[in-house]
Amino acid sequence: MNRARRIRRSSKWTRASRIHRAIHPRCVYCAATTDLTVDHIVPLEKGGAAYDPRNLQTLCRSCNSAKGNSLSAATPPRQ
């Protein structure tokens, strides 16, 4: 199992993402408040820090899918 998958399946990630969503309850791209995920600004696959709050942003599932594995912080992807 790769590093990213191990992290996303860990109880530490579950807790960290729950806390992050509680503190930041809106998608930073579109301001949605439902179907939220916690995204790594620098993706894990590109060496991003897994649990560093400075590398996390709240995105709705749709915006997270649009962002994909690109490097991006609080700038909406082009539609």
BELWOLIN-V50153 format. One record per backbone hydrogen bond with DSSP energy under -0.5 kcal/mol. NH is the residue of the N-H (numbers start at 1). CO is the residue of the C=O. E is the energy in kcal/mol with one decimal. If there is no record, write none. Layout:
nh:NH co:CO e:E
nh:NH co:CO e:E
//
This chain:
nh:6 co:2 e:-2.3
nh:7 co:3 e:-2.4
nh:8 co:4 e:-2.5
nh:9 co:5 e:-1.4
nh:10 co:7 e:-1.6
nh:14 co:10 e:-2.0
nh:15 co:11 e:-2.3
nh:16 co:12 e:-2.6
nh:17 co:13 e:-3.1
nh:18 co:14 e:-1.8
nh:19 co:15 e:-2.4
nh:20 co:16 e:-2.4
nh:21 co:17 e:-2.4
nh:22 co:18 e:-1.7
nh:23 co:19 e:-2.0
nh:24 co:20 e:-2.8
nh:27 co:32 e:-2.4
nh:28 co:58 e:-2.7
nh:31 co:27 e:-1.9
nh:37 co:59 e:-3.4
nh:39 co:37 e:-0.6
nh:39 co:57 e:-3.4
nh:41 co:39 e:-0.6
nh:41 co:55 e:-2.5
nh:43 co:41 e:-0.7
nh:46 co:43 e:-1.7
nh:47 co:44 e:-2.0
nh:48 co:43 e:-2.3
nh:53 co:51 e:-0.5
nh:55 co:52 e:-2.6
nh:56 co:53 e:-1.3
nh:57 co:39 e:-2.1
nh:59 co:37 e:-2.2
nh:61 co:35 e:-2.3
nh:64 co:60 e:-2.7
nh:65 co:61 e:-2.2
nh:66 co:62 e:-2.0
nh:67 co:63 e:-2.4
nh:68 co:64 e:-2.2
nh:70 co:67 e:-1.5
nh:72 co:41 e:-1.2
nh:72 co:70 e:-0.6
//
